[in-house]
Amino acid sequence: MLSRSAKAMFYALAGPAMAVNGALHRTLFAPARSGLRVHLGPGQKNYIPGWINIDANAFTGKCDIWADLRNPLPLRDATVKAAYSHHVIEHLPDRMAHFKEVLRVLQPGGVYRVAAPNGDTAVRKLLEGDRAWFGSWPDDRRSVGGRFENFIFCRGEHVTILFADFLTELLTDAGFTDIRPAHAAQITNYPDLFGDVLAKEEEPDPAHPMTLVLEAVKQ
């Protein structure tokens, strides 16, 4: 995992180029047809064939469009039927702006599947004193409180803690409707849209999920 200072330097240097590249794609190169499926933030190992994969990491990772997800998405209005984001939004400083961008690019009836570290389960496990549930990454903490901090903030890489009701509130305020939990990774209410992404998701403890997954619709 890159240090925060290294990432900050990368975004400072590459940010203007990513902004220009994203704007060019949005206005000139993005498909004008509807029915697209978009993966926001595939990182180094979760590229999905057949989807449009968008990421800032075009050097050690793999993506189709090089763009910073903190900026407007490099896609045209109402062209996307399925948007997918897995363990990305906890890194974004302005989640509401991002959610409104996802809503903009979704076509009516389009669905957004969004996943993040599960604050609900983490708090329960903290109160239960279940040190083993958290694991010891990224730092080898001995206390359950230290491991909770690991899980939630990940050396400062995560900028928020997300709970099901909080994420539902944010999505509602952004304009989404029919917001439903998927209950855990590798489960979906829309298998025709997201069936081929489930293999990318890991859930070591389905009874006490580490990942919070919601699916929301654009009217």
C-alpha positions as CSV (number, residue, x, y, z in Angstrom):
1,M,0.0,0.0,0.0
2,L,1.4,3.4,-1.0
3,S,1.9,5.9,1.7
4,R,-0.4,8.9,2.0
5,S,2.4,11.3,1.0
6,A,3.2,9.2,-2.1
7,K,-0.5,9.2,-3.2
8,A,-0.8,12.9,-2.5
9,M,2.2,13.6,-4.7
10,F,0.8,11.4,-7.5
11,Y,-2.5,13.2,-7.4
12,A,-0.8,16.6,-7.3
13,L,1.3,15.7,-10.4
14,A,-1.2,13.6,-12.3
15,G,-4.4,15.4,-11.3
16,P,-4.5,18.0,-14.0
17,A,-3.9,15.5,-16.7
18,M,-6.6,13.2,-15.3
19,A,-9.0,16.1,-15.2
20,V,-8.4,16.9,-18.9
21,N,-8.5,13.3,-19.9
22,G,-11.8,12.8,-18.1
23,A,-13.3,15.9,-19.7
24,L,-12.2,14.8,-23.2
25,H,-13.8,11.4,-22.7
26,R,-17.0,12.9,-21.4
27,T,-17.5,15.3,-24.3
28,L,-15.8,13.6,-27.2
29,F,-15.2,9.9,-26.8
30,A,-17.7,8.4,-24.3
31,P,-20.3,6.2,-26.0
32,A,-23.6,8.0,-26.6
33,R,-25.7,4.8,-26.5
34,S,-27.5,3.6,-23.4
35,G,-27.0,0.2,-21.7
36,L,-23.4,0.6,-20.6
37,R,-22.0,-1.1,-17.5
38,V,-19.4,0.8,-15.6
39,H,-16.9,-0.3,-12.9
40,L,-15.7,2.6,-10.8
41,G,-12.3,1.9,-9.3
42,P,-11.1,-1.6,-10.4
43,G,-7.6,-1.0,-8.9
44,Q,-4.9,-3.6,-9.5
45,K,-6.8,-6.8,-9.7
46,N,-10.5,-6.3,-10.2
47,Y,-10.8,-5.3,-13.9
48,I,-14.1,-6.6,-15.3
49,P,-14.1,-7.6,-19.0
50,G,-17.1,-6.2,-20.9
51,W,-17.4,-3.3,-18.5
52,I,-16.0,0.2,-18.8
53,N,-13.4,0.3,-16.0
54,I,-12.5,3.7,-14.7
55,D,-9.6,4.3,-12.4
56,A,-6.8,6.8,-11.5
57,N,-4.3,3.9,-11.4
58,A,-3.3,3.3,-15.0
59,F,0.3,2.3,-14.2
60,T,0.3,-0.7,-11.9
61,G,-3.4,-1.4,-12.4
62,K,-5.7,-1.9,-15.4
63,C,-8.4,0.4,-16.6
64,D,-10.2,1.5,-19.8
65,I,-10.4,5.2,-18.9
66,W,-7.8,7.0,-16.8
67,A,-9.7,9.5,-14.6
68,D,-9.9,10.7,-11.0
69,L,-13.2,9.6,-9.5
70,R,-13.2,12.8,-7.4
71,N,-13.9,14.6,-10.6
72,P,-17.1,14.5,-12.9
73,L,-17.3,11.0,-14.4
74,P,-16.0,10.7,-18.0
75,L,-19.4,9.5,-19.3
76,R,-22.4,11.1,-21.0
77,D,-25.7,11.6,-19.3
78,A,-28.2,8.7,-19.0
79,T,-26.1,6.1,-20.8
80,V,-25.3,3.6,-18.0
81,K,-27.6,0.7,-16.9
82,A,-25.3,-0.6,-14.2
83,A,-22.7,1.2,-12.1
84,Y,-20.5,-0.8,-9.7
85,S,-18.2,0.5,-6.9
86,H,-16.5,-1.8,-4.4
87,H,-14.5,-0.4,-1.5
88,V,-14.0,3.0,-3.3
89,I,-16.3,5.5,-1.7
90,E,-14.7,5.4,1.7
91,H,-11.6,7.0,0.0
92,L,-13.5,9.9,-1.6
93,P,-13.7,13.3,0.2
94,D,-17.0,14.3,-1.3
95,R,-19.3,11.3,-1.5
96,M,-22.4,13.3,-2.3
97,A,-20.8,14.9,-5.4
98,H,-19.8,11.4,-6.5
99,F,-23.2,9.9,-6.0
100,K,-24.8,12.8,-7.9
101,E,-22.4,12.0,-10.8
102,V,-23.3,8.4,-10.7
103,L,-27.0,9.4,-10.8
104,R,-26.3,11.7,-13.8
105,V,-24.7,9.0,-15.9
106,L,-27.3,6.3,-15.1
107,Q,-30.3,5.9,-17.4
108,P,-33.8,5.8,-15.9
109,G,-34.1,2.4,-14.3
110,G,-30.3,2.0,-14.0
111,V,-28.9,0.5,-10.8
112,Y,-25.9,1.5,-8.7
113,R,-24.3,-1.3,-6.6
114,V,-22.0,0.3,-4.0
115,A,-20.0,-1.4,-1.3
116,A,-17.8,-0.2,1.6
117,P,-16.4,-1.4,4.9
118,N,-19.3,-2.4,7.1
119,G,-19.5,0.0,10.0
120,D,-22.5,-1.7,11.5
121,T,-20.7,-5.1,11.9
122,A,-17.5,-3.4,12.9
123,V,-19.1,-1.6,15.9
124,R,-20.9,-4.8,17.0
125,K,-17.6,-6.7,16.9
126,L,-15.8,-3.9,18.8
127,L,-18.4,-4.0,21.6
128,E,-18.2,-7.8,21.7
129,G,-14.4,-7.6,22.0
130,D,-14.0,-9.9,19.0
131,R,-10.4,-9.1,18.1
132,A,-10.1,-12.0,15.6
133,W,-12.9,-10.7,13.4
134,F,-10.9,-7.6,12.4
135,G,-7.6,-9.3,11.4
136,S,-4.3,-7.4,11.6
137,W,-4.0,-5.4,8.4
138,P,-2.6,-2.9,7.6
139,D,-0.9,-2.7,11.0
140,D,-0.4,-5.5,13.5
141,R,-2.5,-4.1,16.3
142,R,-2.9,-6.2,19.5
143,S,-6.0,-4.4,20.9
144,V,-9.5,-4.7,19.5
145,G,-9.7,-0.9,19.5
146,G,-6.5,-0.7,17.4
147,R,-7.9,-3.3,15.0
148,F,-11.1,-1.4,14.8
149,E,-9.2,1.7,13.8
150,N,-7.3,-0.3,11.2
151,F,-10.5,-1.5,9.7
152,I,-12.3,1.8,9.6
153,F,-9.5,4.2,8.7
154,C,-6.8,2.1,7.2
155,R,-3.8,4.3,8.0
156,G,-5.8,7.4,7.0
157,E,-6.7,6.0,3.5
158,H,-10.4,5.9,4.5
159,V,-11.9,9.3,5.2
160,T,-15.2,8.1,6.7
161,I,-17.1,5.3,8.5
162,L,-20.2,4.1,6.7
163,F,-23.3,2.5,8.2
164,A,-26.3,1.1,6.3
165,D,-28.7,3.9,7.4
166,F,-26.1,6.6,6.8
167,L,-25.3,5.3,3.3
168,T,-29.0,5.0,2.6
169,E,-29.5,8.6,3.7
170,L,-26.7,9.8,1.4
171,L,-28.1,7.9,-1.6
172,T,-31.6,9.1,-0.9
173,D,-30.4,12.7,-0.7
174,A,-28.5,12.3,-4.0
175,G,-31.8,11.3,-5.7
176,F,-31.7,7.5,-5.7
177,T,-34.8,5.4,-5.0
178,D,-35.6,1.7,-4.1
179,I,-32.4,1.4,-2.0
180,R,-32.0,-2.1,-0.9
181,P,-29.3,-4.1,0.9
182,A,-27.6,-6.9,-0.8
183,H,-26.9,-8.3,2.7
184,A,-23.4,-9.3,1.9
185,A,-20.8,-9.5,-0.8
186,Q,-21.5,-12.1,-3.6
187,I,-25.3,-11.5,-3.3
188,T,-27.3,-9.2,-5.5
189,N,-31.0,-8.2,-6.1
190,Y,-30.1,-7.8,-9.8
191,P,-28.3,-10.9,-11.1
192,D,-28.8,-9.9,-14.7
193,L,-26.8,-6.8,-14.1
194,F,-24.2,-7.8,-11.5
195,G,-24.0,-11.5,-11.7
196,D,-20.6,-11.4,-13.4
197,V,-19.0,-9.1,-10.7
198,L,-19.8,-11.2,-7.7
199,A,-16.7,-13.4,-8.2
200,K,-14.6,-10.3,-7.6
201,E,-16.0,-9.8,-4.1
202,E,-14.7,-11.6,-1.0
203,E,-16.6,-12.1,2.2
204,P,-14.7,-14.3,4.8
205,D,-17.6,-14.2,7.3
206,P,-21.0,-14.0,5.5
207,A,-22.8,-14.3,8.8
208,H,-21.0,-11.1,10.0
209,P,-20.2,-9.4,6.8
210,M,-17.2,-7.1,6.6
211,T,-18.6,-5.4,3.5
212,L,-21.8,-3.3,3.4
213,V,-23.5,-3.6,0.0
214,L,-26.5,-1.5,-1.2
215,E,-28.2,-1.3,-4.5
216,A,-30.0,1.8,-5.5
217,V,-32.1,2.8,-8.6
218,K,-32.5,5.9,-10.7
219,Q,-36.1,6.6,-11.4
